[in-house]
Amino acid sequence: MKDNFKNKKVLITGGLGFIGSNLAIRLVKLGAEVTLVDAMIPEYGANVFNIEPIKGDVHVNYSNVCDEHSMNYLVKDKGYIFHLAGQVSHIKSMTNPFPDIEINIKGTAVLMEACKKYNRDAVVVRSGTRGQYGTVVNLPVTEDAPTNPKGIYEISNLTAEKIIKVYHDNFGIRCVLLRLTNIYGPRAQMRTHHYGVANWFVRLAIDNETIQVFGDGQLKRDFLYVDDCVDALLMSAAKEDAYGQIFNVGVDKPVTFIELVKTIIDISKSGKWEFAPFSPERAAQEPGDFFSDITKIKKHVGWSPKVSLKSGMEFTVKYYREHKGYYWD
């Protein structure tokens, strides 16, 4: 995989965010010439400190993925484009749907149209969400399961996926479409509970606060460490057999929320937990148990997660204890 990115020009939309910054750090280590584009929208997770280890080794463009002129310029000559920009709050999307429509749908169309006009040779990798499935009938969830999204955020991600597939099928722009599970780890937004439940629980534990476990705590999820997610992004981009495909990116060994919380508290050596009823808005969006079938990405790409929940949480807690000042209000 290393040779695929050495001296290659790479664009990451949402590059100062959680996954984008971790991906950028890895790409710099692989010898890529990396350009990051980020609109720095408050609360969405963009953080200049995220790229502190590589700040002199990347190009940063403070622009919006919806800006046609910027994207027309930025896609030129790029060998790989990782499209990670988006509105990513499930809760916010139900109170104001327009950022999802603007960023997730229009932004994707702007990017793909720029590629059609100026760089049809790029490989585009899009990070979607497992929420595109909605409530599921069978577990684990395969890529051919019905998609019945329960919120605007999930609908907008499914729409973005379909837009990219149209440009692959009609204009020959090679793409890989990933449906990510619950990602956690260093460099995530930690100021509100709207983005990533696992990381929010880490903050509460570090602050020795009480973590609320909704319902009976037996809901199952597959929580994926961000380094494993980065591996999936890179390996999919580098694998010709992946082009045009949709892949689940998750963990085939789910845990309950009780197990997650107890693991975090045990590693943090602080924090406590209690049961709490679902709020009406959470109940409306709760899809029930979910964990991914990752057979397809194993077969086509050779990827599978390597980091255990315990190890991933140890890395995560250590990072935020050391750098809390850059992530807490």
PAZA-363991 format. One record per residue (C-alpha): x, y, z. Coordinates in steps of 0.2 Angstrom, whole numbers, m for minus. Example, Ala and Ser with C-alpha at 12.3 -4.5 7.8 and 13.67 -1.06 7.14 Angstrom:
2
+-------+-------+-------+
|     u |     v |     w |
+-------+-------+-------+
|    62 |   m22 |    39 |
|    68 |    m5 |    36 |
+-------+-------+-------+
This chain:
329
+-------+-------+-------+
|     u |     v |     w |
+-------+-------+-------+
|     0 |     0 |     0 |
|    14 |    12 |     4 |
|    19 |    13 |   m15 |
|     2 |    18 |   m20 |
|     3 |    35 |   m10 |
|    21 |    39 |   m11 |
|    23 |    56 |   m20 |
|     5 |    56 |   m25 |
|    m6 |    71 |   m23 |
|   m20 |    68 |   m11 |
|   m35 |    80 |    m7 |
|   m45 |    77 |     9 |
|   m61 |    87 |    11 |
|   m65 |    89 |    30 |
|   m47 |    87 |    32 |
|   m45 |    96 |    49 |
|   m59 |    85 |    56 |
|   m58 |    69 |    66 |
|   m56 |    56 |    53 |
|   m48 |    68 |    40 |
|   m34 |    73 |    51 |
|   m29 |    55 |    56 |
|   m30 |    51 |    38 |
|   m18 |    65 |    34 |
|    m6 |    61 |    47 |
|    m5 |    43 |    40 |
|    m3 |    49 |    22 |
|    11 |    61 |    26 |
|    20 |    46 |    34 |
|    17 |    37 |    17 |
|    25 |    50 |     8 |
|    10 |    58 |     0 |
|     8 |    77 |    m5 |
|    m8 |    81 |     5 |
|   m20 |    95 |     3 |
|   m33 |    98 |    16 |
|   m49 |   108 |    13 |
|   m60 |   113 |    28 |
|   m73 |   126 |    30 |
|   m70 |   127 |    49 |
|   m89 |   127 |    53 |
|   m91 |   129 |    72 |
|   m95 |   113 |    81 |
|   m92 |   102 |    67 |
|   m75 |    96 |    74 |
|   m62 |   105 |    63 |
|   m47 |   109 |    74 |
|   m30 |   116 |    69 |
|   m22 |   106 |    83 |
|   m27 |    90 |    75 |
|   m13 |    92 |    62 |
|     0 |    98 |    74 |
|    12 |    84 |    70 |
|    11 |    88 |    52 |
|     7 |   106 |    51 |
|    23 |   110 |    40 |
|    20 |    95 |    29 |
|     2 |    98 |    22 |
|    m7 |   112 |    12 |
|   m22 |   119 |    20 |
|   m36 |   127 |    11 |
|   m49 |   136 |    21 |
|   m64 |   134 |     9 |
|   m81 |   126 |     8 |
|   m84 |   110 |    m2 |
|  m100 |   119 |    m9 |
|   m89 |   132 |   m17 |
|   m88 |   127 |   m35 |
|   m73 |   138 |   m40 |
|   m63 |   131 |   m25 |
|   m67 |   113 |   m29 |
|   m64 |   115 |   m48 |
|   m46 |   121 |   m43 |
|   m43 |   109 |   m29 |
|   m47 |    93 |   m38 |
|   m34 |    96 |   m52 |
|   m20 |    84 |   m53 |
|   m25 |    74 |   m37 |
|   m23 |    56 |   m38 |
|   m34 |    52 |   m23 |
|   m48 |    62 |   m16 |
|   m55 |    57 |     1 |
|   m72 |    65 |     3 |
|   m75 |    66 |    22 |
|   m83 |    84 |    23 |
|  m101 |    84 |    30 |
|  m114 |    89 |    43 |
|  m112 |    74 |    55 |
|  m125 |    77 |    69 |
|  m140 |    65 |    69 |
|  m149 |    77 |    81 |
|  m145 |    93 |    73 |
|  m152 |    86 |    56 |
|  m169 |    84 |    64 |
|  m170 |   102 |    70 |
|  m162 |   110 |    54 |
|  m161 |    99 |    39 |
|  m153 |   113 |    28 |
|  m135 |   110 |    32 |
|  m136 |    92 |    28 |
|  m144 |    96 |    11 |
|  m131 |   110 |     8 |
|  m115 |   101 |    13 |
|  m119 |    82 |    11 |
|  m129 |    83 |    m5 |
|  m124 |    99 |   m14 |
|  m106 |    98 |    m8 |
|  m105 |    80 |   m15 |
|  m112 |    86 |   m31 |
|  m100 |   100 |   m33 |
|   m85 |    89 |   m29 |
|   m90 |    76 |   m42 |
|   m95 |    89 |   m55 |
|   m77 |    96 |   m53 |
|   m70 |    79 |   m55 |
|   m80 |    77 |   m71 |
|   m74 |    93 |   m78 |
|   m56 |    93 |   m72 |
|   m50 |    76 |   m66 |
|   m59 |    61 |   m71 |
|   m43 |    50 |   m67 |
|   m45 |    53 |   m48 |
|   m50 |    39 |   m36 |
|   m64 |    46 |   m25 |
|   m67 |    38 |    m8 |
|   m83 |    43 |     2 |
|   m86 |    40 |    20 |
|  m105 |    37 |    23 |
|  m113 |    30 |    38 |
|  m121 |    14 |    45 |
|  m136 |    25 |    49 |
|  m141 |    24 |    30 |
|  m148 |     7 |    34 |
|  m160 |    13 |    48 |
|  m169 |    m1 |    58 |
|  m162 |   m18 |    52 |
|  m171 |   m34 |    51 |
|  m156 |   m46 |    51 |
|  m139 |   m45 |    60 |
|  m125 |   m43 |    55 |
|  m130 |   m31 |    42 |
|  m124 |   m34 |    24 |
|  m122 |   m21 |    11 |
|  m137 |   m27 |     1 |
|  m149 |   m25 |    16 |
|  m163 |   m12 |    14 |
|  m159 |     6 |    17 |
|  m173 |    14 |    27 |
|  m164 |    30 |    35 |
|  m173 |    37 |    51 |
|  m166 |    55 |    49 |
|  m161 |    69 |    37 |
|  m143 |    66 |    41 |
|  m144 |    48 |    36 |
|  m155 |    52 |    20 |
|  m142 |    65 |    15 |
|  m128 |    53 |    16 |
|  m137 |    40 |     6 |
|  m141 |    53 |    m7 |
|  m122 |    58 |    m7 |
|  m118 |    40 |   m10 |
|  m130 |    38 |   m24 |
|  m123 |    54 |   m33 |
|  m105 |    47 |   m32 |
|  m111 |    31 |   m39 |
|  m119 |    40 |   m54 |
|  m103 |    48 |   m58 |
|   m94 |    32 |   m57 |
|  m106 |    23 |   m68 |
|  m109 |    37 |   m81 |
|   m92 |    46 |   m82 |
|   m80 |    33 |   m77 |
|   m74 |    42 |   m61 |
|   m67 |    28 |   m50 |
|   m75 |    28 |   m33 |
|   m77 |    18 |   m17 |
|   m92 |    20 |    m5 |
|   m89 |    16 |    13 |
|  m103 |    15 |    26 |
|   m94 |    18 |    43 |
|   m99 |    12 |    60 |
|   m96 |    21 |    76 |
|   m79 |    28 |    75 |
|   m69 |    33 |    91 |
|   m52 |    39 |    95 |
|   m40 |    54 |    96 |
|   m44 |    71 |    87 |
|   m63 |    70 |    88 |
|   m75 |    84 |    92 |
|   m77 |    83 |   111 |
|   m87 |    99 |   115 |
|  m105 |    92 |   113 |
|  m113 |    75 |   113 |
|  m120 |    77 |    96 |
|  m105 |    69 |    87 |
|  m100 |    51 |    92 |
|  m106 |    43 |   108 |
|   m90 |    33 |   112 |
|   m79 |    49 |   113 |
|   m92 |    59 |   123 |
|   m92 |    45 |   136 |
|   m73 |    46 |   137 |
|   m75 |    65 |   140 |
|   m87 |    62 |   154 |
|   m76 |    48 |   162 |
|   m61 |    59 |   161 |
|   m70 |    73 |   170 |
|   m77 |    61 |   183 |
|   m95 |    64 |   178 |
|  m109 |    52 |   176 |
|  m112 |    43 |   160 |
|  m130 |    40 |   156 |
|  m134 |    23 |   149 |
|  m151 |    23 |   140 |
|  m164 |     9 |   141 |
|  m157 |    m7 |   149 |
|  m139 |    m4 |   141 |
|  m140 |   m20 |   131 |
|  m141 |   m12 |   114 |
|  m127 |   m18 |   104 |
|  m115 |    m8 |    93 |
|   m98 |   m11 |    84 |
|   m86 |     3 |    89 |
|   m71 |     5 |    77 |
|   m55 |    13 |    82 |
|   m50 |    27 |    70 |
|   m33 |    20 |    65 |
|   m43 |     5 |    58 |
|   m55 |    16 |    49 |
|   m40 |    25 |    41 |
|   m33 |     8 |    36 |
|   m50 |     4 |    27 |
|   m50 |    21 |    18 |
|   m32 |    19 |    12 |
|   m33 |     0 |     7 |
|   m50 |     3 |    m2 |
|   m42 |    18 |   m12 |
|   m27 |     7 |   m17 |
|   m37 |    m8 |   m22 |
|   m44 |    m8 |   m40 |
|   m56 |   m22 |   m35 |
|   m64 |   m10 |   m24 |
|   m69 |     3 |   m37 |
|   m88 |     5 |   m39 |
|   m91 |    m5 |   m23 |
|  m101 |    m1 |    m7 |
|   m92 |    m8 |     9 |
|   m97 |    m9 |    27 |
|   m83 |    m3 |    38 |
|   m86 |   m10 |    56 |
|   m82 |   m23 |    68 |
|   m89 |   m40 |    68 |
|   m88 |   m42 |    87 |
|  m101 |   m30 |    94 |
|  m102 |   m25 |   112 |
|  m117 |   m18 |   123 |
|  m117 |    m1 |   129 |
|  m115 |    m7 |   147 |
|   m99 |   m16 |   141 |
|   m93 |     0 |   132 |
|   m96 |    11 |   147 |
|   m88 |    m1 |   160 |
|   m72 |    m2 |   148 |
|   m71 |    17 |   148 |
|   m73 |    19 |   166 |
|   m61 |     5 |   170 |
|   m47 |    12 |   159 |
|   m50 |    30 |   164 |
|   m50 |    26 |   183 |
|   m63 |    39 |   185 |
|   m82 |    42 |   181 |
|   m97 |    33 |   185 |
|  m113 |    27 |   176 |
|  m132 |    26 |   178 |
|  m147 |    20 |   168 |
|  m158 |    33 |   160 |
|  m174 |    33 |   150 |
|  m173 |    38 |   131 |
|  m178 |    56 |   127 |
|  m191 |    57 |   114 |
|  m179 |    63 |   101 |
|  m167 |    49 |   105 |
|  m181 |    36 |   105 |
|  m186 |    42 |    88 |
|  m169 |    40 |    80 |
|  m164 |    24 |    89 |
|  m162 |    10 |    76 |
|  m160 |    m4 |    89 |
|  m145 |   m16 |    88 |
|  m133 |   m14 |    74 |
|  m117 |   m22 |    69 |
|  m109 |   m24 |    52 |
|  m106 |   m39 |    41 |
|   m88 |   m35 |    35 |
|   m86 |   m51 |    24 |
|   m87 |   m40 |     8 |
|   m73 |   m28 |    12 |
|   m62 |   m43 |    19 |
|   m64 |   m52 |     2 |
|   m62 |   m37 |   m10 |
|   m49 |   m26 |     0 |
|   m41 |   m38 |    13 |
|   m46 |   m26 |    27 |
|   m52 |   m31 |    44 |
|   m50 |   m21 |    61 |
|   m35 |   m25 |    71 |
|   m37 |   m14 |    87 |
|   m47 |   m21 |   101 |
|   m60 |   m10 |   111 |
|   m48 |   m10 |   126 |
|   m33 |    m5 |   117 |
|   m42 |     8 |   107 |
|   m49 |    16 |   123 |
|   m32 |    16 |   131 |
|   m25 |    26 |   117 |
|   m40 |    37 |   117 |
|   m40 |    41 |   135 |
|   m22 |    44 |   135 |
|   m23 |    56 |   121 |
|   m37 |    67 |   128 |
|   m29 |    67 |   146 |
|   m13 |    74 |   137 |
|   m22 |    87 |   126 |
|   m38 |    91 |   135 |
|   m35 |   109 |   133 |
|   m37 |   108 |   114 |
|   m54 |    99 |   114 |
|   m64 |   105 |   130 |
|   m72 |   122 |   131 |
+-------+-------+-------+
